Structures are given as structure tokens and as C-alpha cells.
Amino acid sequence: MHVHAIKGEIEVKYWISQKLNMISYANSFNLTPMMQRELEEILIEQLPKIIDAWDNYFTNRI
């Protein structure tokens, strides 16, 4: 499971471990350390919703 985020010239990808309930940085383009911290805070806060949306999307496509 992973998420991509794009804002202007910034692009980033994070892997999500549903079993461990955590995120891990994959790669980015033009991501500043400050933006990375902000994004990681948002991802952690929204992690249950992200996991639920991922599961609903891919479960309903089968």
C-alpha cells in the first residue's frame, strides 16, 4: 500500500504498512525537510482513513 502526494513542483511517495500501522518514506522530488515533517504529520493523523479508503477501493474493484 502506498500514497503519492503532489503540490506544485513537489512530489512524494510513502509506503504504508497496514500491519504495523506506520508510514515509511519511499522517494520524493523537491521535498524540503519542513514539508516532509508536515506531510508525515498529516499522513499519520489520517492513516486510519487512508487505509480504509485503500481497502474499500481495491476490495470493490475485484
mmCIF file as Biopython writes it, N, C-alpha, C and O atoms, coordinates in Angstrom:
data_model
#
loop_
_atom_site.group_PDB
_atom_site.id
_atom_site.type_symbol
_atom_site.label_atom_id
_atom_site.label_alt_id
_atom_site.label_comp_id
_atom_site.label_asym_id
_atom_site.label_entity_id
_atom_site.label_seq_id
_atom_site.pdbx_PDB_ins_code
_atom_site.Cartn_x
_atom_site.Cartn_y
_atom_site.Cartn_z
_atom_site.occupancy
_atom_site.B_iso_or_equiv
_atom_site.auth_seq_id
_atom_site.auth_asym_id
_atom_site.pdbx_PDB_model_num
ATOM 1   N N  . MET A ? 1  ? 0.852   -1.155 0.000  1.0 0.0 1  A 1 
ATOM 2   C CA . MET A ? 1  ? 0.000   0.000  0.000  1.0 0.0 1  A 1 
ATOM 3   C C  . MET A ? 1  ? 0.906   1.228  0.000  1.0 0.0 1  A 1 
ATOM 4   O O  . MET A ? 1  ? 1.912   1.258  0.710  1.0 0.0 1  A 1 
ATOM 5   N N  . HIS A ? 2  ? 0.557   2.237  -0.789 1.0 0.0 2  A 1 
ATOM 6   C CA . HIS A ? 2  ? 1.348   3.452  -0.849 1.0 0.0 2  A 1 
ATOM 7   C C  . HIS A ? 2  ? 0.472   4.639  -1.215 1.0 0.0 2  A 1 
ATOM 8   O O  . HIS A ? 2  ? -0.642  4.479  -1.713 1.0 0.0 2  A 1 
ATOM 9   N N  . VAL A ? 3  ? 0.993   5.833  -0.959 1.0 0.0 3  A 1 
ATOM 10  C CA . VAL A ? 3  ? 0.302   7.060  -1.352 1.0 0.0 3  A 1 
ATOM 11  C C  . VAL A ? 3  ? 1.299   7.973  -2.056 1.0 0.0 3  A 1 
ATOM 12  O O  . VAL A ? 3  ? 2.496   7.963  -1.771 1.0 0.0 3  A 1 
ATOM 13  N N  . HIS A ? 4  ? 0.771   8.752  -2.973 1.0 0.0 4  A 1 
ATOM 14  C CA . HIS A ? 4  ? 1.541   9.786  -3.663 1.0 0.0 4  A 1 
ATOM 15  C C  . HIS A ? 4  ? 0.929   11.132 -3.281 1.0 0.0 4  A 1 
ATOM 16  O O  . HIS A ? 4  ? -0.285  11.248 -3.119 1.0 0.0 4  A 1 
ATOM 17  N N  . ALA A ? 5  ? 1.770   12.131 -3.141 1.0 0.0 5  A 1 
ATOM 18  C CA . ALA A ? 5  ? 1.295   13.490 -2.906 1.0 0.0 5  A 1 
ATOM 19  C C  . ALA A ? 5  ? 2.025   14.415 -3.876 1.0 0.0 5  A 1 
ATOM 20  O O  . ALA A ? 5  ? 3.233   14.301 -4.083 1.0 0.0 5  A 1 
ATOM 21  N N  . ILE A ? 6  ? 1.264   15.324 -4.458 1.0 0.0 6  A 1 
ATOM 22  C CA . ILE A ? 6  ? 1.825   16.290 -5.398 1.0 0.0 6  A 1 
ATOM 23  C C  . ILE A ? 6  ? 1.277   17.665 -5.038 1.0 0.0 6  A 1 
ATOM 24  O O  . ILE A ? 6  ? 0.072   17.843 -4.857 1.0 0.0 6  A 1 
ATOM 25  N N  . LYS A ? 7  ? 2.186   18.636 -4.937 1.0 0.0 7  A 1 
ATOM 26  C CA . LYS A ? 7  ? 1.793   20.024 -4.704 1.0 0.0 7  A 1 
ATOM 27  C C  . LYS A ? 7  ? 2.771   20.896 -5.471 1.0 0.0 7  A 1 
ATOM 28  O O  . LYS A ? 7  ? 3.946   20.991 -5.116 1.0 0.0 7  A 1 
ATOM 29  N N  . GLY A ? 8  ? 2.282   21.523 -6.513 1.0 0.0 8  A 1 
ATOM 30  C CA . GLY A ? 8  ? 3.164   22.346 -7.343 1.0 0.0 8  A 1 
ATOM 31  C C  . GLY A ? 8  ? 4.301   21.519 -7.902 1.0 0.0 8  A 1 
ATOM 32  O O  . GLY A ? 8  ? 4.073   20.549 -8.626 1.0 0.0 8  A 1 
ATOM 33  N N  . GLU A ? 9  ? 5.516   21.894 -7.574 1.0 0.0 9  A 1 
ATOM 34  C CA . GLU A ? 9  ? 6.716   21.197 -8.053 1.0 0.0 9  A 1 
ATOM 35  C C  . GLU A ? 9  ? 7.157   20.057 -7.126 1.0 0.0 9  A 1 
ATOM 36  O O  . GLU A ? 9  ? 8.168   19.405 -7.386 1.0 0.0 9  A 1 
ATOM 37  N N  . ILE A ? 10 ? 6.406   19.817 -6.051 1.0 0.0 10 A 1 
ATOM 38  C CA . ILE A ? 10 ? 6.794   18.813 -5.060 1.0 0.0 10 A 1 
ATOM 39  C C  . ILE A ? 10 ? 6.022   17.518 -5.310 1.0 0.0 10 A 1 
ATOM 40  O O  . ILE A ? 10 ? 4.804   17.528 -5.488 1.0 0.0 10 A 1 
ATOM 41  N N  . GLU A ? 11 ? 6.753   16.410 -5.320 1.0 0.0 11 A 1 
ATOM 42  C CA . GLU A ? 11 ? 6.143   15.092 -5.441 1.0 0.0 11 A 1 
ATOM 43  C C  . GLU A ? 11 ? 6.782   14.180 -4.404 1.0 0.0 11 A 1 
ATOM 44  O O  . GLU A ? 11 ? 7.986   14.258 -4.159 1.0 0.0 11 A 1 
ATOM 45  N N  . VAL A ? 12 ? 5.977   13.315 -3.796 1.0 0.0 12 A 1 
ATOM 46  C CA . VAL A ? 12 ? 6.491   12.403 -2.778 1.0 0.0 12 A 1 
ATOM 47  C C  . VAL A ? 12 ? 5.676   11.112 -2.769 1.0 0.0 12 A 1 
ATOM 48  O O  . VAL A ? 12 ? 4.500   11.097 -3.133 1.0 0.0 12 A 1 
ATOM 49  N N  . LYS A ? 13 ? 6.320   10.039 -2.348 1.0 0.0 13 A 1 
ATOM 50  C CA . LYS A ? 13 ? 5.657   8.748  -2.233 1.0 0.0 13 A 1 
ATOM 51  C C  . LYS A ? 13 ? 6.014   8.145  -0.874 1.0 0.0 13 A 1 
ATOM 52  O O  . LYS A ? 13 ? 7.168   8.174  -0.446 1.0 0.0 13 A 1 
ATOM 53  N N  . TYR A ? 14 ? 5.001   7.601  -0.213 1.0 0.0 14 A 1 
ATOM 54  C CA . TYR A ? 14 ? 5.188   6.915  1.066  1.0 0.0 14 A 1 
ATOM 55  C C  . TYR A ? 14 ? 4.563   5.527  0.993  1.0 0.0 14 A 1 
ATOM 56  O O  . TYR A ? 14 ? 3.483   5.344  0.431  1.0 0.0 14 A 1 
ATOM 57  N N  . TRP A ? 15 ? 5.259   4.562  1.567  1.0 0.0 15 A 1 
ATOM 58  C CA . TRP A ? 15 ? 4.718   3.228  1.750  1.0 0.0 15 A 1 
ATOM 59  C C  . TRP A ? 15 ? 3.944   3.219  3.059  1.0 0.0 15 A 1 
ATOM 60  O O  . TRP A ? 15 ? 4.321   3.899  4.013  1.0 0.0 15 A 1 
ATOM 61  N N  . ILE A ? 16 ? 2.866   2.451  3.103  1.0 0.0 16 A 1 
ATOM 62  C CA . ILE A ? 16 ? 2.057   2.334  4.313  1.0 0.0 16 A 1 
ATOM 63  C C  . ILE A ? 16 ? 2.004   0.874  4.705  1.0 0.0 16 A 1 
ATOM 64  O O  . ILE A ? 16 ? 1.649   0.013  3.899  1.0 0.0 16 A 1 
ATOM 65  N N  . SER A ? 17 ? 2.359   0.603  5.948  1.0 0.0 17 A 1 
ATOM 66  C CA . SER A ? 17 ? 2.258   -0.751 6.483  1.0 0.0 17 A 1 
ATOM 67  C C  . SER A ? 17 ? 0.991   -0.839 7.310  1.0 0.0 17 A 1 
ATOM 68  O O  . SER A ? 17 ? 0.899   -0.270 8.398  1.0 0.0 17 A 1 
ATOM 69  N N  . GLN A ? 18 ? 0.022   -1.556 6.783  1.0 0.0 18 A 1 
ATOM 70  C CA . GLN A ? 18 ? -1.246  -1.707 7.490  1.0 0.0 18 A 1 
ATOM 71  C C  . GLN A ? 18 ? -1.056  -2.545 8.752  1.0 0.0 18 A 1 
ATOM 72  O O  . GLN A ? 18 ? -1.664  -2.257 9.783  1.0 0.0 18 A 1 
ATOM 73  N N  . LYS A ? 19 ? -0.226  -3.570 8.682  1.0 0.0 19 A 1 
ATOM 74  C CA . LYS A ? 19 ? 0.013   -4.435 9.840  1.0 0.0 19 A 1 
ATOM 75  C C  . LYS A ? 19 ? 0.699   -3.683 10.972 1.0 0.0 19 A 1 
ATOM 76  O O  . LYS A ? 19 ? 0.360   -3.867 12.141 1.0 0.0 19 A 1 
ATOM 77  N N  . LEU A ? 20 ? 1.672   -2.830 10.622 1.0 0.0 20 A 1 
ATOM 78  C CA . LEU A ? 20 ? 2.417   -2.079 11.635 1.0 0.0 20 A 1 
ATOM 79  C C  . LEU A ? 20 ? 1.798   -0.719 11.923 1.0 0.0 20 A 1 
ATOM 80  O O  . LEU A ? 20 ? 2.214   -0.028 12.853 1.0 0.0 20 A 1 
ATOM 81  N N  . ASN A ? 21 ? 0.797   -0.331 11.122 1.0 0.0 21 A 1 
ATOM 82  C CA . ASN A ? 21 ? 0.120   0.954  11.272 1.0 0.0 21 A 1 
ATOM 83  C C  . ASN A ? 21 ? 1.135   2.105  11.243 1.0 0.0 21 A 1 
ATOM 84  O O  . ASN A ? 21 ? 1.146   2.966  12.123 1.0 0.0 21 A 1 
ATOM 85  N N  . MET A ? 22 ? 1.990   2.098  10.202 1.0 0.0 22 A 1 
ATOM 86  C CA . MET A ? 22 ? 3.019   3.123  10.095 1.0 0.0 22 A 1 
ATOM 87  C C  . MET A ? 22 ? 3.304   3.467  8.639  1.0 0.0 22 A 1 
ATOM 88  O O  . MET A ? 22 ? 2.907   2.743  7.726  1.0 0.0 22 A 1 
ATOM 89  N N  . ILE A ? 23 ? 3.993   4.578  8.439  1.0 0.0 23 A 1 
ATOM 90  C CA . ILE A ? 23 ? 4.386   5.019  7.106  1.0 0.0 23 A 1 
ATOM 91  C C  . ILE A ? 23 ? 5.899   4.951  7.000  1.0 0.0 23 A 1 
ATOM 92  O O  . ILE A ? 23 ? 6.602   5.010  8.009  1.0 0.0 23 A 1 
ATOM 93  N N  . SER A ? 24 ? 6.400   4.826  5.775  1.0 0.0 24 A 1 
ATOM 94  C CA . SER A ? 24 ? 7.840   4.924  5.547  1.0 0.0 24 A 1 
ATOM 95  C C  . SER A ? 24 ? 8.062   5.654  4.223  1.0 0.0 24 A 1 
ATOM 96  O O  . SER A ? 24 ? 7.387   5.400  3.226  1.0 0.0 24 A 1 
ATOM 97  N N  . TYR A ? 25 ? 9.008   6.546  4.248  1.0 0.0 25 A 1 
ATOM 98  C CA . TYR A ? 25 ? 9.355   7.377  3.097  1.0 0.0 25 A 1 
ATOM 99  C C  . TYR A ? 25 ? 9.888   6.500  1.968  1.0 0.0 25 A 1 
ATOM 100 O O  . TYR A ? 25 ? 10.738  5.638  2.193  1.0 0.0 25 A 1 
ATOM 101 N N  . ALA A ? 26 ? 9.388   6.722  0.757  1.0 0.0 26 A 1 
ATOM 102 C CA . ALA A ? 26 ? 9.869   5.975  -0.406 1.0 0.0 26 A 1 
ATOM 103 C C  . ALA A ? 26 ? 10.803  6.852  -1.242 1.0 0.0 26 A 1 
ATOM 104 O O  . ALA A ? 26 ? 11.983  6.536  -1.396 1.0 0.0 26 A 1 
ATOM 105 N N  . ASN A ? 27 ? 10.276  7.949  -1.777 1.0 0.0 27 A 1 
ATOM 106 C CA . ASN A ? 27 ? 11.098  8.860  -2.575 1.0 0.0 27 A 1 
ATOM 107 C C  . ASN A ? 27 ? 10.369  10.187 -2.756 1.0 0.0 27 A 1 
ATOM 108 O O  . ASN A ? 27 ? 9.187   10.313 -2.437 1.0 0.0 27 A 1 
ATOM 109 N N  . SER A ? 28 ? 11.100  11.178 -3.275 1.0 0.0 28 A 1 
ATOM 110 C CA . SER A ? 28 ? 10.478  12.485 -3.479 1.0 0.0 28 A 1 
ATOM 111 C C  . SER A ? 28 ? 11.251  13.291 -4.515 1.0 0.0 28 A 1 
ATOM 112 O O  . SER A ? 28 ? 12.349  12.927 -4.937 1.0 0.0 28 A 1 
ATOM 113 N N  . PHE A ? 29 ? 10.637  14.388 -4.899 1.0 0.0 29 A 1 
ATOM 114 C CA . PHE A ? 29 ? 11.234  15.355 -5.815 1.0 0.0 29 A 1 
ATOM 115 C C  . PHE A ? 29 ? 10.908  16.736 -5.276 1.0 0.0 29 A 1 
ATOM 116 O O  . PHE A ? 29 ? 9.736   17.078 -5.115 1.0 0.0 29 A 1 
ATOM 117 N N  . ASN A ? 30 ? 11.935  17.538 -4.994 1.0 0.0 30 A 1 
ATOM 118 C CA . ASN A ? 30 ? 11.770  18.906 -4.486 1.0 0.0 30 A 1 
ATOM 119 C C  . ASN A ? 30 ? 11.114  18.990 -3.113 1.0 0.0 30 A 1 
ATOM 120 O O  . ASN A ? 30 ? 10.513  20.016 -2.796 1.0 0.0 30 A 1 
ATOM 121 N N  . LEU A ? 31 ? 11.203  17.976 -2.307 1.0 0.0 31 A 1 
ATOM 122 C CA . LEU A ? 31 ? 10.599  17.978 -0.972 1.0 0.0 31 A 1 
ATOM 123 C C  . LEU A ? 31 ? 11.590  18.544 0.044  1.0 0.0 31 A 1 
ATOM 124 O O  . LEU A ? 31 ? 12.695  18.024 0.195  1.0 0.0 31 A 1 
ATOM 125 N N  . THR A ? 32 ? 11.194  19.600 0.734  1.0 0.0 32 A 1 
ATOM 126 C CA . THR A ? 32 ? 12.050  20.189 1.766  1.0 0.0 32 A 1 
ATOM 127 C C  . THR A ? 32 ? 11.853  19.414 3.073  1.0 0.0 32 A 1 
ATOM 128 O O  . THR A ? 32 ? 10.815  18.779 3.259  1.0 0.0 32 A 1 
ATOM 129 N N  . PRO A ? 33 ? 12.817  19.458 3.961  1.0 0.0 33 A 1 
ATOM 130 C CA . PRO A ? 33 ? 12.647  18.791 5.261  1.0 0.0 33 A 1 
ATOM 131 C C  . PRO A ? 33 ? 11.418  19.282 6.025  1.0 0.0 33 A 1 
ATOM 132 O O  . PRO A ? 33 ? 10.735  18.491 6.676  1.0 0.0 33 A 1 
ATOM 133 N N  . MET A ? 34 ? 11.136  20.578 5.950  1.0 0.0 34 A 1 
ATOM 134 C CA . MET A ? 34 ? 9.958   21.120 6.634  1.0 0.0 34 A 1 
ATOM 135 C C  . MET A ? 34 ? 8.667   20.557 6.050  1.0 0.0 34 A 1 
ATOM 136 O O  . MET A ? 34 ? 7.762   20.170 6.790  1.0 0.0 34 A 1 
ATOM 137 N N  . MET A ? 35 ? 8.585   20.514 4.727  1.0 0.0 35 A 1 
ATOM 138 C CA . MET A ? 35 ? 7.394   19.943 4.083  1.0 0.0 35 A 1 
ATOM 139 C C  . MET A ? 35 ? 7.268   18.454 4.397  1.0 0.0 35 A 1 
ATOM 140 O O  . MET A ? 35 ? 6.158   17.949 4.563  1.0 0.0 35 A 1 
ATOM 141 N N  . GLN A ? 36 ? 8.390   17.753 4.479  1.0 0.0 36 A 1 
ATOM 142 C CA . GLN A ? 36 ? 8.350   16.331 4.799  1.0 0.0 36 A 1 
ATOM 143 C C  . GLN A ? 36 ? 7.765   16.115 6.191  1.0 0.0 36 A 1 
ATOM 144 O O  . GLN A ? 36 ? 6.924   15.236 6.381  1.0 0.0 36 A 1 
ATOM 145 N N  . ARG A ? 37 ? 8.201   16.907 7.160  1.0 0.0 37 A 1 
ATOM 146 C CA . ARG A ? 37 ? 7.659   16.782 8.520  1.0 0.0 37 A 1 
ATOM 147 C C  . ARG A ? 37 ? 6.164   17.064 8.533  1.0 0.0 37 A 1 
ATOM 148 O O  . ARG A ? 37 ? 5.396   16.328 9.152  1.0 0.0 37 A 1 
ATOM 149 N N  . GLU A ? 38 ? 5.750   18.130 7.849  1.0 0.0 38 A 1 
ATOM 150 C CA . GLU A ? 38 ? 4.328   18.481 7.807  1.0 0.0 38 A 1 
ATOM 151 C C  . GLU A ? 38 ? 3.510   17.376 7.166  1.0 0.0 38 A 1 
ATOM 152 O O  . GLU A ? 38 ? 2.452   17.006 7.676  1.0 0.0 38 A 1 
ATOM 153 N N  . LEU A ? 39 ? 3.986   16.854 6.064  1.0 0.0 39 A 1 
ATOM 154 C CA . LEU A ? 39 ? 3.268   15.799 5.359  1.0 0.0 39 A 1 
ATOM 155 C C  . LEU A ? 39 ? 3.185   14.531 6.202  1.0 0.0 39 A 1 
ATOM 156 O O  . LEU A ? 39 ? 2.139   13.883 6.248  1.0 0.0 39 A 1 
ATOM 157 N N  . GLU A ? 40 ? 4.271   14.177 6.864  1.0 0.0 40 A 1 
ATOM 158 C CA . GLU A ? 40 ? 4.262   12.972 7.693  1.0 0.0 40 A 1 
ATOM 159 C C  . GLU A ? 40 ? 3.288   13.108 8.863  1.0 0.0 40 A 1 
ATOM 160 O O  . GLU A ? 40 ? 2.648   12.129 9.246  1.0 0.0 40 A 1 
ATOM 161 N N  . GLU A ? 41 ? 3.169   14.294 9.428  1.0 0.0 41 A 1 
ATOM 162 C CA . GLU A ? 41 ? 2.197   14.527 10.495 1.0 0.0 41 A 1 
ATOM 163 C C  . GLU A ? 41 ? 0.779   14.311 9.982  1.0 0.0 41 A 1 
ATOM 164 O O  . GLU A ? 41 ? -0.039  13.678 10.649 1.0 0.0 41 A 1 
ATOM 165 N N  . ILE A ? 42 ? 0.494   14.835 8.801  1.0 0.0 42 A 1 
ATOM 166 C CA . ILE A ? 42 ? -0.837  14.671 8.198  1.0 0.0 42 A 1 
ATOM 167 C C  . ILE A ? 42 ? -1.105  13.205 7.898  1.0 0.0 42 A 1 
ATOM 168 O O  . ILE A ? 42 ? -2.183  12.697 8.206  1.0 0.0 42 A 1 
ATOM 169 N N  . LEU A ? 43 ? -0.137  12.521 7.302  1.0 0.0 43 A 1 
ATOM 170 C CA . LEU A ? 43 ? -0.320  11.108 6.963  1.0 0.0 43 A 1 
ATOM 171 C C  . LEU A ? 43 ? -0.581  10.266 8.206  1.0 0.0 43 A 1 
ATOM 172 O O  . LEU A ? 43 ? -1.469  9.414  8.202  1.0 0.0 43 A 1 
ATOM 173 N N  . ILE A ? 44 ? 0.179   10.495 9.261  1.0 0.0 44 A 1 
ATOM 174 C CA . ILE A ? 44 ? -0.008  9.732  10.494 1.0 0.0 44 A 1 
ATOM 175 C C  . ILE A ? 44 ? -1.381  10.012 11.090 1.0 0.0 44 A 1 
ATOM 176 O O  . ILE A ? 44 ? -2.067  9.095  11.541 1.0 0.0 44 A 1 
ATOM 177 N N  . GLU A ? 45 ? -1.778  11.273 11.092 1.0 0.0 45 A 1 
ATOM 178 C CA . GLU A ? 45 ? -3.093  11.650 11.620 1.0 0.0 45 A 1 
ATOM 179 C C  . GLU A ? 45 ? -4.225  11.013 10.814 1.0 0.0 45 A 1 
ATOM 180 O O  . GLU A ? 45 ? -5.230  10.580 11.379 1.0 0.0 45 A 1 
ATOM 181 N N  . GLN A ? 46 ? -4.059  10.960 9.513  1.0 0.0 46 A 1 
ATOM 182 C CA . GLN A ? 46 ? -5.110  10.457 8.622  1.0 0.0 46 A 1 
ATOM 183 C C  . GLN A ? 46 ? -4.946  8.975  8.264  1.0 0.0 46 A 1 
ATOM 184 O O  . GLN A ? 46 ? -5.704  8.456  7.444  1.0 0.0 46 A 1 
ATOM 185 N N  . LEU A ? 47 ? -3.987  8.302  8.856  1.0 0.0 47 A 1 
ATOM 186 C CA . LEU A ? 47 ? -3.665  6.926  8.473  1.0 0.0 47 A 1 
ATOM 187 C C  . LEU A ? 47 ? -4.870  5.982  8.504  1.0 0.0 47 A 1 
ATOM 188 O O  . LEU A ? 47 ? -5.050  5.220  7.554  1.0 0.0 47 A 1 
ATOM 189 N N  . PRO A ? 48 ? -5.700  5.994  9.545  1.0 0.0 48 A 1 
ATOM 190 C CA . PRO A ? 48 ? -6.864  5.090  9.520  1.0 0.0 48 A 1 
ATOM 191 C C  . PRO A ? 48 ? -7.792  5.348  8.326  1.0 0.0 48 A 1 
ATOM 192 O O  . PRO A ? 48 ? -8.305  4.406  7.724  1.0 0.0 48 A 1 
ATOM 193 N N  . LYS A ? 49 ? -8.003  6.614  7.989  1.0 0.0 49 A 1 
ATOM 194 C CA . LYS A ? 49 ? -8.861  6.947  6.844  1.0 0.0 49 A 1 
ATOM 195 C C  . LYS A ? 49 ? -8.218  6.512  5.530  1.0 0.0 49 A 1 
ATOM 196 O O  . LYS A ? 49 ? -8.904  6.018  4.635  1.0 0.0 49 A 1 
ATOM 197 N N  . ILE A ? 50 ? -6.908  6.693  5.411  1.0 0.0 50 A 1 
ATOM 198 C CA . ILE A ? 50 ? -6.194  6.302  4.192  1.0 0.0 50 A 1 
ATOM 199 C C  . ILE A ? 50 ? -6.283  4.788  3.995  1.0 0.0 50 A 1 
ATOM 200 O O  . ILE A ? 50 ? -6.583  4.316  2.899  1.0 0.0 50 A 1 
ATOM 201 N N  . ILE A ? 51 ? -6.021  4.037  5.055  1.0 0.0 51 A 1 
ATOM 202 C CA . ILE A ? 51 ? -6.074  2.573  4.987  1.0 0.0 51 A 1 
ATOM 203 C C  . ILE A ? 51 ? -7.481  2.113  4.636  1.0 0.0 51 A 1 
ATOM 204 O O  . ILE A ? 51 ? -7.654  1.223  3.804  1.0 0.0 51 A 1 
ATOM 205 N N  . ASP A ? 52 ? -8.482  2.711  5.262  1.0 0.0 52 A 1 
ATOM 206 C CA . ASP A ? 52 ? -9.868  2.340  4.994  1.0 0.0 52 A 1 
ATOM 207 C C  . ASP A ? 52 ? -10.253 2.638  3.545  1.0 0.0 52 A 1 
ATOM 208 O O  . ASP A ? 52 ? -10.904 1.822  2.892  1.0 0.0 52 A 1 
ATOM 209 N N  . ALA A ? 53 ? -9.848  3.816  3.043  1.0 0.0 53 A 1 
ATOM 210 C CA . ALA A ? 53 ? -10.164 4.176  1.653  1.0 0.0 53 A 1 
ATOM 211 C C  . ALA A ? 53 ? -9.467  3.233  0.679  1.0 0.0 53 A 1 
ATOM 212 O O  . ALA A ? 53 ? -10.066 2.823  -0.315 1.0 0.0 53 A 1 
ATOM 213 N N  . TRP A ? 54 ? -8.212  2.882  0.951  1.0 0.0 54 A 1 
ATOM 214 C CA . TRP A ? 54 ? -7.464  1.947  0.101  1.0 0.0 54 A 1 
ATOM 215 C C  . TRP A ? 54 ? -8.178  0.596  0.059  1.0 0.0 54 A 1 
ATOM 216 O O  . TRP A ? 54 ? -8.414  0.034  -1.011 1.0 0.0 54 A 1 
ATOM 217 N N  . ASP A ? 55 ? -8.520  0.084  1.252  1.0 0.0 55 A 1 
ATOM 218 C CA . ASP A ? 55 ? -9.198  -1.207 1.320  1.0 0.0 55 A 1 
ATOM 219 C C  . ASP A ? 55 ? -10.539 -1.192 0.593  1.0 0.0 55 A 1 
ATOM 220 O O  . ASP A ? 55 ? -10.860 -2.128 -0.139 1.0 0.0 55 A 1 
ATOM 221 N N  . ASN A ? 56 ? -11.317 -0.140 0.791  1.0 0.0 56 A 1 
ATOM 222 C CA . ASN A ? 56 ? -12.623 -0.040 0.119  1.0 0.0 56 A 1 
ATOM 223 C C  . ASN A ? 56 ? -12.454 0.043  -1.394 1.0 0.0 56 A 1 
ATOM 224 O O  . ASN A ? 56 ? -13.194 -0.610 -2.130 1.0 0.0 56 A 1 
ATOM 225 N N  . TYR A ? 57 ? -11.506 0.824  -1.864 1.0 0.0 57 A 1 
ATOM 226 C CA . TYR A ? 57 ? -11.298 0.984  -3.293 1.0 0.0 57 A 1 
ATOM 227 C C  . TYR A ? 57 ? -10.894 -0.329 -3.954 1.0 0.0 57 A 1 
ATOM 228 O O  . TYR A ? 57 ? -11.476 -0.723 -4.964 1.0 0.0 57 A 1 
ATOM 229 N N  . PHE A ? 58 ? -9.901  -1.003 -3.386 1.0 0.0 58 A 1 
ATOM 230 C CA . PHE A ? 58 ? -9.400  -2.208 -4.028 1.0 0.0 58 A 1 
ATOM 231 C C  . PHE A ? 58 ? -10.261 -3.441 -3.765 1.0 0.0 58 A 1 
ATOM 232 O O  . PHE A ? 58 ? -10.240 -4.380 -4.561 1.0 0.0 58 A 1 
ATOM 233 N N  . THR A ? 59 ? -11.006 -3.461 -2.683 1.0 0.0 59 A 1 
ATOM 234 C CA . THR A ? 59 ? -11.933 -4.561 -2.428 1.0 0.0 59 A 1 
ATOM 235 C C  . THR A ? 59 ? -13.099 -4.518 -3.408 1.0 0.0 59 A 1 
ATOM 236 O O  . THR A ? 59 ? -13.539 -5.557 -3.901 1.0 0.0 59 A 1 
ATOM 237 N N  . ASN A ? 60 ? -13.593 -3.327 -3.688 1.0 0.0 60 A 1 
ATOM 238 C CA . ASN A ? 60 ? -14.742 -3.166 -4.573 1.0 0.0 60 A 1 
ATOM 239 C C  . ASN A ? 60 ? -14.386 -3.324 -6.048 1.0 0.0 60 A 1 
ATOM 240 O O  . ASN A ? 60 ? -15.283 -3.416 -6.886 1.0 0.0 60 A 1 
ATOM 241 N N  . ARG A ? 61 ? -13.107 -3.358 -6.382 1.0 0.0 61 A 1 
ATOM 242 C CA . ARG A ? 61 ? -12.693 -3.487 -7.786 1.0 0.0 61 A 1 
ATOM 243 C C  . ARG A ? 61 ? -12.535 -4.956 -8.195 1.0 0.0 61 A 1 
ATOM 244 O O  . ARG A ? 61 ? -12.412 -5.261 -9.381 1.0 0.0 61 A 1 
ATOM 245 N N  . ILE A ? 62 ? -12.538 -5.842 -7.236 1.0 0.0 62 A 1 
ATOM 246 C CA . ILE A ? 62 ? -12.311 -7.273 -7.549 1.0 0.0 62 A 1 
ATOM 247 C C  . ILE A ? 62 ? -13.581 -7.926 -8.010 1.0 0.0 62 A 1 
ATOM 248 O O  . ILE A ? 62 ? -13.586 -9.119 -8.316 1.0 0.0 62 A 1 
#
